[in-house]
Amino acid sequence: MFTSTAKALQHTMLVISLIGISSAVAKQQTIQAALPALPAAQQTFFNHLSSLCGQAFAGKVTVDTPKSDGFDDTLIMHISDCSESVIRIPFHVGEDRSRTWVLSNVGGNLMLKHDHRHADGSEDALTQYGGVATTVGWPSVQSFPADTFTQTMFVEQHIPQSNDNTWQMLIDEKTFSYRLVRPAREFRVDFDLSKPQPTPPPAWGSQ
């Protein structure tokens, strides 16, 4: 009797577990189905980046006007994590692994955010800034003007000159570029897609 009861209980627990897994899968599928599609140009751009997932590439600063500090070390971008709606791209500067670019589908438009972390994984005071693409853009170029959240943060952090920031990402078969522009300021890093690099350590806060 005990053995039969134990087997029945085991069977019941297995059924409950399978129901839970099925419900979770169904919920995830519903969330994905409910997410509005990106415009064709943005989706093509997103897909191109996704096709490079897992790879790392070396870059160099090609424009920096006026000259800024902190980018004289080895520059590596790592397309580390990709899903149907989010791509995470850590940007390593030497041993500094504090920066991650996050591209995501938000309400049917591409959004770029900058996730900045300390070595212990905690958020920097200046983090999660960026914006949503306000135009469809092109399959090879997407632009992200600073959003209201970002502008408020920049004022609070005493850098209101950055309120006019627009970030751009550009990609073709040979090069990926990250560009920042605003009046009297331009910064650009070009990464060579033809020469994948060894996988770098994880970005801070991603473990």
N, C-alpha and C positions, 0 to 999 in steps of 0.2 A: 504493500500500500504506500509506504514511504517513497519507494522508487518511482512509482507511477505519479505520485503527487509532485515530486521533484521535477520529473520530466515535463509534466503539464505546466509547472511554474516556469521552467526554462523556455518552453515554447511560447508562453504568454509574453515573457520578457523580450524574446526575439521579435515577436510580432510588433510589440510596442516600439522597439528600437527601429525597426524597418519603417514603421509609420512616421516616426520622428524624422528619419533621414529623408523620406519622400516629401514630407511637409517642408523641410528646409530647402530641398532642391526646387520644389514648386514655388516657394516664396522667392528664391533667388531668380528663377526664370521670370516670375511676374515683375520683379523689380527691373530686370534687364529689358523686358518687353515694354515696360512703361516709360523707359528712358527715351526722350525724343531723339531722332536721328540727327546727326550733324549735317550741315550743308555739304554738298559733294566736295567742294574744294578743301574744306576743313577735314573731312573724312579721309581724303587722299593723303593729306599732310600727316594726319594721325597714323594712318596705315603704314606710310613710309617709315616713320620713326619706329613703329611697332615691329617692322620687319628686321630691325637692327637690335632687337631686345637681347640682352645678355652681353652685348659687346661694349668695349671701352675704346675711346679714341683720344689721341693727343691733340692739343690745340695750342695756338699762340695768339697773343693780342696783336691785332692788325690796325686798330684805331683806338686811341686813348687821348681825347682832347677835352679839357686839359689833362696832363699826365696825372695819374692817380697812383697811390701806393698799394702794395699788397698782391700784385699779380705777376711778380718777377720769377716765381718758382715754376715747377712743372705743372702744367694744366691738363687735367684728364676729365672727360665726361664719361659717365657709365650709365647706359640705358638699362637700369637694373631690374625694374619691375614693370610689367605690362599686363593690363586686363583690357576688356572691351571698352572701358570708359576712362581708365586712368593709366598714365605713364609717369614713372618716377625716374628722374635723371640726376643723380648726384654729380656735383661739379667740384672736383678735388683740386685744391691749390697747394701743391707740396703735401705736407702732412696735415693740412687743414681740411677736414672732411665735414665742415659745418653746413655746407650749402647743398640743397636739393631743389631742382626745378620740378614742379608738379603740373602736368598737363592733364586736364580732365574735361569730360563732357558734362556741362552744367546747363540743364534746361534746353539742350539742343544747340549750344554754342561752346566753342573751346574756351577754357579758362586757364591762365597761367598763374601759378602761385610760387613764391619763393619760401621754402621751408628752411629756416635757419636754426641750428641747434648747437648747444655746447657739447663738450666731450662727454659729459655725463648723460647726455640725451635730453636734457631739459631745453625748453624753447628759449631762444634769444629774445630780448625785448623787441627787436625789430625782426618780425617774421610774419609769414602768411600774407605778404603783400604781393600785389600784382593786379590783374584785371581780366575782364572778359573781352574776347575779340568782338569789336563793335561793327565789323564788316565781315562779309563772307571770306575775304582775302583770296589767296591763290593757292594752288596745290603745293607750291614751293615756298610760300611766304605767308606768315601769320603775324598779326600785330595786336598788342594788348595794352591799351591805355590804362593808366592808374585808375582804379575804381574808388568809390567814395570811402570805403573802409581803409584803403591804402592812404588816401590823401589825409584822412583824419589822423592816422598813425604817424605820418610824416610830420604833420604839424606838432603833434604831441612830442615827437622825438627831436624837434627843433631843426628839421631839414625841409622846410616848406618849399624850397627850390625844386625838390623832387616831385612835387605834385603834378608837374607837367610831363613826368616820365611816360614814355611809350617803350615797351619791350617788344622786340621782334625776334622771331626764329625763322631761319632760312635753311632750306635743304635742297640739294640736288644729288646726283650720283656720286660726287666726289667730296662734297663739303657740307658740313652742318655749321651754321653760324648763330651765335647769340649776340644780340645787339641792343643797346640802350641808347635812346636819343631823347633830348629835351633841348630847349634853347641854350646855346653856348656849351653844350655837353654831348659828346658821343663816345661810346665805348663798344668795342666789338671784339669777339674771340672767334676765330675760325678753327674748326676741327677737321682733320684729314680722315675721311671715311674709308680711304683705300688701304689704310694700315692699322688694323685692329691691334690694340695693346693688351698686355696681361690684365686680368681682372683685378681692380684695386680692392682694398679692404672696404667693408660696408660703411656707408655714411653714418655719422653720429646720430644716434637715436633710432636707427632702422633695425637694430638687432632684436 
